[in-house]
Amino acid sequence: MTLGEYLITNFRPGYEATTAAWWIAGILAALILAIAVMLWQKHEPRQRKMTLWLKTIGWIAISCFAVFLAYSAYLYWYSDISKAGLLICEDGGCRVSVHWHATLEEMTVCGRTAERPWEAGNLDEAHTHKDRLIHVHTILDVDPATKEVVELEPLTLGHFFDQIRWKMETNCFADRCDTCDGAPAVTKVWVNGELQTDTLPRDVIWKDGDVIRIAFD
C-alpha cells in the first residue's frame, strides 16, 4: 500500500492525491506571507517582532487547518466518497478506497443466539468494534473500464469470519459442526432478507449497507 493510499484509507477524506499540488501551493503561499510580515516588522523592537511573528504563525496554522477541515467535509459529503470510495488510477490499473459497514442483524446456532465478537480481527482487514457491524477499510483493485471492484475476497463472509477466528463453512458455524440436537444442520445466510442459495455461505459477498442474518440449524 502506498503512502497516499494509506492516508486515504485511514484518514479519508482529508487527503486526495490529485489535489496534493494545491496543498503544496497553499503552504508555499503561507510561508511567503509569513516572510513578508517578518520583513515588514524588521525595524520593530525584538520583543514586539517576536510576538507578531508568533501570532502570524498561529493564524496561518489555524487558517490552514480550517481549510483542511472544510475541504474534507466537502469531499466527504458532496463527492459521495463515503459510499463509493476514492478512486486512484495509475500505471494502467485502478484501485478504490473503501470504508464499508454491514449489519450483523442476527446470528443463531441451533436456535440459540450466538454472541457477537467484540473488537475482533485485524484493523487492516474485516473486523468488528463494539457494535453490530462488520467494518472494513482497505484498498481494493477495480476494473479500469467499469470501475467495478474485482478484488472480492476481502468482502466475503468467509474472509470476515476467518479474521475473527470463527468457523464458517456449509457444515460449520461458530463452535458447532454437522448437527443440531442430533439432526443434520447447515449454515444459511440471508442478505437484506434474501436467502443466499447460489453460493456457498463463506463465499457470500457483502457490500456497504447490507443487513446480514446467519443461522446454523
C-alpha positions in Angstrom: 0.0 0.0 0.0 1.4 3.4 -1.0 1.6 6.3 1.4 -1.2 8.1 -0.5 -3.5 5.0 -0.3 -2.7 4.6 3.4 -3.7 8.2 4.1 -6.9 7.8 2.0 -7.9 4.6 3.8 -7.1 5.6 7.3 -7.7 9.4 7.3 -10.0 9.9 4.4 -11.4 12.1 3.2 -8.8 14.7 4.2 -6.3 13.6 1.5 -6.6 13.2 -2.2 -3.6 12.5 -4.4 -4.8 14.7 -7.3 -5.0 17.8 -5.0 -1.6 17.5 -3.5 -0.2 20.2 -5.7 -2.9 22.6 -4.4 -1.9 21.9 -0.8 1.8 22.5 -1.6 0.9 25.8 -3.3 -1.1 26.8 -0.2 1.8 26.0 2.1 4.2 28.0 0.0 1.8 30.9 -0.1 1.6 30.8 3.7 5.4 30.8 4.0 5.7 33.8 1.6 3.1 35.7 3.7 5.0 34.9 6.9 8.3 36.1 5.4 6.6 39.3 4.2 5.2 40.0 7.7 8.6 39.4 9.1 10.3 41.8 6.7 7.6 44.4 7.3 8.3 44.2 11.0 12.1 44.1 10.8 12.6 47.5 12.4 10.3 46.8 15.3 11.7 46.1 18.8 12.8 42.5 19.1 10.2 41.5 21.7 7.3 43.1 19.6 8.7 41.5 16.5 8.7 38.0 18.1 5.1 38.5 19.4 3.9 39.5 15.9 5.8 36.6 14.3 4.2 34.1 16.7 0.8 35.5 16.1 1.3 35.3 12.3 2.4 31.7 12.5 -0.6 30.9 14.7 -3.1 32.5 12.4 -1.6 30.8 9.4 -1.8 27.4 11.1 -5.4 28.0 12.2 -6.3 29.1 8.6 -4.7 26.0 7.0 -6.4 23.7 9.5 -9.8 25.4 8.8 -9.3 25.0 5.1 -8.3 21.4 5.6 -11.5 20.6 7.6 -13.7 22.5 5.1 -12.2 20.6 2.2 -12.5 17.3 4.0 -16.2 17.9 4.7 -16.9 18.9 1.1 -15.1 15.9 -0.3 -16.9 13.6 2.1 -20.4 14.8 1.9 -20.7 16.1 -1.7 -18.5 13.8 -3.7 -20.0 10.6 -2.4 -16.7 9.3 -1.2 -18.4 8.0 1.9 -20.2 5.4 -0.2 -18.3 5.0 -3.4 -14.8 5.3 -2.1 -11.9 7.3 -3.6 -10.6 6.0 -6.9 -7.0 6.1 -7.9 -5.9 5.1 -11.4 -2.2 4.9 -12.3 0.1 2.7 -14.4 -2.9 1.2 -16.3 -4.6 -0.1 -13.1 -7.2 1.3 -10.7 -7.8 0.9 -7.0 -10.5 2.2 -4.8 -10.5 3.0 -1.1 -13.4 1.5 0.8 -14.7 2.2 4.3 -17.7 0.0 4.4 -20.0 -1.5 7.0 -22.6 -4.2 7.0 -25.0 -5.0 9.9 -24.9 -8.4 11.6 -28.6 -8.4 12.4 -28.8 -11.9 13.8 -26.6 -15.0 14.2 -28.1 -18.2 15.7 -26.6 -21.6 16.3 -29.1 -24.5 16.8 -31.8 -21.9 17.5 -29.8 -20.0 20.1 -28.4 -16.5 19.6 -24.6 -16.5 19.0 -22.8 -13.8 20.9 -21.3 -11.3 18.5 -17.5 -10.9 18.8 -16.3 -7.5 20.1 -13.1 -5.8 18.9 -12.0 -8.8 16.9 -10.0 -9.0 13.7 -7.1 -7.1 12.2 -7.9 -3.4 11.7 -6.4 -3.6 8.2 -8.9 -6.4 7.3 -12.6 -7.0 8.0 -13.1 -6.6 11.8 -15.6 -5.7 14.5 -15.9 -3.0 17.1 -18.4 -2.7 19.9 -21.4 -2.6 17.6 -23.4 -4.8 15.3 -21.3 -4.0 12.3 -18.7 -5.7 10.1 -16.1 -3.0 9.4 -13.6 -2.9 6.5 -11.4 0.0 5.4 -8.9 -1.0 2.8 -7.8 -0.6 -0.8 -9.2 -2.9 -3.5 -8.5 -3.4 -7.2 -11.2 -2.3 -9.6 -11.7 -2.8 -13.3 -10.4 0.4 -15.1 -13.2 0.3 -17.6 -16.3 -0.5 -15.5 -14.9 0.8 -12.1 -16.3 -2.3 -10.5 -14.4 -4.0 -7.7 -12.7 -7.1 -8.9 -10.8 -8.0 -5.7 -13.7 -9.6 -3.9 -12.0 -12.0 -1.4 -11.8 -9.3 1.4 -15.5 -8.8 1.0 -16.6 -12.4 1.6 -18.2 -13.6 4.8 -15.6 -16.4 4.9 -12.8 -13.8 5.0 -14.5 -11.9 7.8 -15.1 -14.9 10.0 -11.5 -16.1 9.3 -10.3 -12.8 10.6 -12.3 -13.1 13.9 -11.4 -16.8 14.1 -14.8 -18.3 13.8 -15.7 -21.4 11.8 -17.7 -20.5 8.7 -18.4 -23.4 6.4 -21.5 -25.1 4.9 -21.5 -27.7 7.7 -19.9 -25.5 10.5 -20.6 -22.2 12.1 -19.0 -20.7 15.3 -18.4 -23.7 17.6 -20.8 -26.2 16.0 -20.5 -28.6 13.1 -22.7 -31.1 11.3 -25.6 -31.5 13.7 -28.1 -29.7 16.0 -29.6 -31.9 18.7 -28.7 -35.0 16.6 -30.2 -33.7 13.4 -28.2 -32.7 10.3 -27.6 -28.9 10.2 -26.2 -26.5 7.7 -25.2 -22.8 7.6 -27.7 -20.5 5.9 -27.2 -16.8 5.1 -29.7 -14.0 4.4 -28.6 -10.7 2.9 -31.1 -7.9 3.0 -33.8 -10.5 3.8 -32.9 -12.8 0.8 -31.7 -16.3 1.4 -28.4 -16.9 -0.5 -28.8 -20.1 -2.4 -26.4 -19.6 -5.4 -23.2 -19.6 -3.5 -21.5 -21.3 -0.5 -22.0 -19.4 2.8 -18.4 -18.4 3.1 -18.3 -17.1 -0.4 -21.3 -14.7 0.1 -20.1 -11.2 -0.8 -21.3 -8.3 1.3 -21.5 -4.6 0.4 -21.8 -1.3 2.3 -25.1 -1.1 4.0 -26.1 -4.7 3.7 -28.0 -6.4 6.5 -26.9 -10.0 7.2 -28.5 -12.8 9.1 -26.9 -16.2 9.7 -28.4 -19.4 11.1 -26.9 -22.8 11.6 -29.6 -25.3 12.0 
